[in-house]
Amino acid sequence: MKHFIILIAAVFIGLTVIYFQNEDRTKKVDDHTLRIYASSSFIAKWGPGPELKALFEKQHIFKIEFVESPDISMTMQKINFEGDRARADLVLGLDQFDIGRLASKIKWKTLDIAYTDQLTDELKSQTDSLLKQKNFVAYDWAPMTFIARRDLGVQIDSLDDLLKPELKGKIALQDPRTSSPGLQFLSWIFESKSAQESIVFLKALTEQVHSFSSSWSAAYGLFKNKQADLVFSYVTSPIYHLVEEKDDSYLALEFKEPLPVQIEFAGVPDGCKNCEGAQIFLKFMLSQEAQKIIMAKNYMLPVVAKVKDSTPFDAVKVFKTRAVQFYDQNQIEKWVNQWSEIRKNEGQ
């Protein structure tokens, strides 16, 4: 009986040791898992996510787990709702409007990542704006303008040219209530004209617009299907057609008004579980290798100098751009409300 009790005790101790070893092993694996919230397009097989994951995991002990979200506003809602249970170590895809409109609802880590000395020549003028963002790091960018086909046959080099009768019902735009490009266009109007001139212009523009789509992709689809002659998009859009479709019939239009700029940022939520790994991944995203992947798969310009040298992106002409602004929620709501009132009065 004594030997039996000793045997049972030994088995119990052994199982206990194995349990805690397994628990510790699980904890270690979990400690090395980096959970990144990103958009569907970023983590799709044609996006930069898979290649970045493979390269990062080859260079580091961390394992990447992407958490897919349709858009950044839903990501913010998810993190907000989860509170202390939030699983996000890193959030990708924030732009200037998201930072002012959504990100303020969440507490973010202060990031100690110096990168402004690596910026491209085109972005150096934005250094002061980027330095002010202590909680976010830029990883790609592009000016925004209208994209047309070379056979358009209408001279356009100013915002007022969008009101030409030949373009009635031929312009594809995005809804600023649901789309960041839509907000970019709206801010471009209000920053380029006086408040009253902007209202008058927007009222006249409603006759020219085919539709205000809920997303960039929906608006661009209308343009691609030739239901619209112009679409508000990125100066890099023609490069996509050239590289992916071998089609050089698309061009980005230059305007006398300096173009708005969209910059995509990444941030580390204060409730991160693998905060150190998140910052390591952020530094990795600024490496030459990672920047080339982001550029080639996201069809945006790199923030780091020399990455686009000797690539098709080297041919992208960066027209005169506006200084990057980070608008607060009140300013954004004011513009959107004015736009909504115009649409309402026009019976749209």
N, C-alpha and C positions, 0 to 999 in steps of 0.2 A: 504493500500500500504506500509506504514511504517513497519507494522508487517511482511509483506511478504518479504521486503528487509532484515529485521533483521533475518528472518527465513533462507533466502538464505545464508546470511553471516555466520550464525551459522553452516549450513550444510557444507559450503565451508571450514570453519575453522576446523570442525570435520574431513572432508576428508583429509585435509592437515596434521593434526596431525597423522591420521591413516597411511597416506603415509610415513611420515618420521619415524614413529614407525616401519613400515614394512621394510623400507630401513635400519634403524638401526639394526633391527633384522637380516636382510639378511647379513649385514656387520659383525655382531657378529658371525653368522654361518660361514661366509667366513673366518673370523679371526681364527676360530677353525678348519678349514680344512687344512690338511697337504698333499701336493701333492708330491708324491714320484715317481721318474722315476726309473723303474726297468725292468729287462729282462722278456720275456714271461715265461721262466721256473721258475723264482722266484715267480711270481704272479699267476701261474697256480694252480689249485685246489690241485695238488700233491706237489707243492712247499711250501716254508716256508711262503710266503706272507699272505695267508688267516688266518693262525693261529696267526701270529704276529699281524695282523690287529685287530683280535678279542680280543686278550689279551691286546694290548695297549689301545684300545678304552674302555675296561672295567676298566682300571686303570687311564685313563686320560680323560679330557674334549674334546680332539681333535678327529676329524674324519679323517681317512686315505682315500685318493683317489690315487690309483695307476695309473700311466701313463705308459702303456706298450710300450716297444721298442724291436725290434728283437735283436739288439746288441748295445754295448756301443758306437761304432763309430757313429751310427745313432742318438743315444741320444745326443751326443756332437754336431752333425750337427744341430739337432732340436733346441737345446738351443742357439747355435750360430746364427741361422737364426732368431729365435724369438727376440733376443736382449732384450730390456727392456720389451717386452711382454711375456718373458719366464715365464712359470707357475711352474717351478721346485723349490721346497723347499729343496729337498734332492735327490741326485743321488747315486744309489747303483750299485755295480758290476765293479768298476774300479780296475785294477791290476797295477803292477809296470810299464808295458809297456804303458798302457793307460795313466797313469799319465805323462809319458815323451812324449808320441806321440800325445795325444789328449787333455788332461786336461789343458795344458799350453795355449790353445787358449781361455780359459774362466777364468774369475776372480773368486776366491773362498774365502769364509769366513775363517778367522783364527779360529780354533776350540780350545776351552779351556776345553778339556776333558782328564783328567789324567787317564790312564788305564794300563800303562806298568807294574805297580806293581802287576797287576792281571794276567799277562801273564802265559801261560803254561810253564813248564820247557823247552820243546823243542823250544819255541819261545824266551826264554830269551836271547839267543845269538843274536837275531835280534833286541834287544831293541834299540840300537843306530840308526839303520836304520829307525825304526818306529818313534822314537822321532823327526827325521828330517822332518817328514811329518806333518807340522803344519796345513795343510788344509784338511787332510784326516785321517780317523780313520779306522783301520783294524777290520773286524768282523768275518772272517773265513780264513782258509788257508789249504794248503796241498802240500807236495812234489810231484813232477811229475816223472814218470818213465815209463817203458814198462810193460804192463799187458799181461800175457800169460795164457794158460791152463796148468794144471799140467802134462798133457801127451805130452807136446811139444817135448821132446826128444832131445833138443839141449841145451848145456851148455852155458849160457850167463851171464857174470858178468863184462863185460866191453863194451865200445862203439865199439871197434874194432870187438867184437864178432858179431855185427850186420851185418858184411860183410861175414859171413860164407855162403858157397854155398847152404846149406840146406834152407836158408831163402830167396833165390832169389824170388822176386815178392810176398813175404809173409808179408811185413811190412806195416801197415796203419799209415800214418802221416797226419798232417794238413798243409795247405798252410800258410806260415808265413805272407803273404800279407793280409790275411783275418781272421786269427785265432790267438788268444793269445797263446793257447798251441803250435801252430806252431812256434811262436816267442820264446817261452820257450825252445823248442827243439833246434832251431837254435842258440840261445845264449849259451845253454849248450855245443854245439860243439865248438864254438869259444872261450868260456871261459876255456874249458878243454884241448884244443890243441893250438899250435901256429897258426898264420894266414895261413901259407902255408900248414901245416898239415890239417887244417880244410877244405881248398879248395880241397885237394887231397881226403880226406875222403868223402866229400859231392859228389864229382864226382863218386866215387865208390858206394856210397849209392844209387844213382839213379837206379842202376840195381836191388837193393834189394826191392825197394818200390813198393807196389801194386799200390798206388795212393796217391797224396797229396790232401786231401779233403778240401773243403772250410770251414768246421767247425769241432769242436770236435765230435759232435753227428754223423755227416756223417761218419767220420773215425771209430768211435766206432761201428757204425752199420755194417760196413764191417767185423770187427772183430767178432761181435756177430753172424753174418751170416756165419762165418767160411770161408770167402773169404780172410782173413788174419790171420796169426798165432800170430802176435804181434801188439799192438796198443799203441801209446804214450798217457798216461792218468794219472790219479791220484792214489796215493797209497791207497786211500780209495775206489777205484772202486770195488775190491773184496768184500768189506763189503756190497755194494749194492746188489750184486748177492746173498750173503749169507742171508741177511735180507729179501729182496723182493722176491727172487726166491728159497730160501732154497737150493742154489747151492754153494758148497764149492770147485768147481773145478778150480777156478780162483786164480791167485796169482800175487803179485807185485814183480818185480825183483829188486834185490840189485845190484848196480854197484860199481866198485872200484872208479869211478869218483863220487864225491859228487853230489847229485841230485839237480836240480833246484827246486825252491819253488814258488808257486803262492799264493799271498795274495790278498784277495778281500777287497777293501776299499769303504768307503762312504764319500761323500763330500757335502758341502752346497754351492750352487752357490751364488755369491755376490748379484745377483738380486732377491734373495728369498723374498717371501711375508710373509711367516710365519717362519722366521729365528729361533725364540725362540723355536717353536714347533719342528723344525728339529733337534735342538741340544738335546732336551728332548728325541726324538725318538732314536737318536744315543746312548745316555746313556742307554736307555731301551734295545737296541740291545746287549749291553755288560752285561746285567743281566744274572744270571744263567738260568732263565726260557727261555729267548729269545735265548740264545746260544744253549740250548738243542734243540729247535725247528729248528734253522738254521742247526745244525749238522745233525739232523735226517732227515730233508727234503732236504737239499742241498747236503748231503753226502760229506761234507767237515769237517775238524777238527775245533774245537772251539779255539778261541784265549784266552779264560779265563780258568784258572786252575780249575781242579776238575770236570768240566762239563761232561767229557766223562767217569769218573769213574763208574765202574759197568755197562757199556753199551757195545755193540758189538764193538764200536770204541776204547775201551780200549785195544783191541787186535791188533790194527793197529801198525805195527812196523815202527817207523820213522827212516829210514836209515840216514846215514851221509848226510847232506845237504850243499849247497853253501850258503854263506852270501847273503842276499837279496841286489840286485843292482837296482838302479833307473836310467835307461839309458836315455840319451837325444835323441832327434829326429834324430840328425846327425848320431849317432852310430847305431841306429835302421835301418835307411835308408841304411847305408853302408852295413850292413849284408844282408838285404833283396835284395839289388841290386846285391851283389855277388852271392847269391842263385839264383836269377832270371837269371843272366848271365850263370850260370852253366846249368840251366834247358834249356835255349835257345840253348846253344851249343850242348846239348844232344838231341836236336830235340823234346823236350817235350812240 
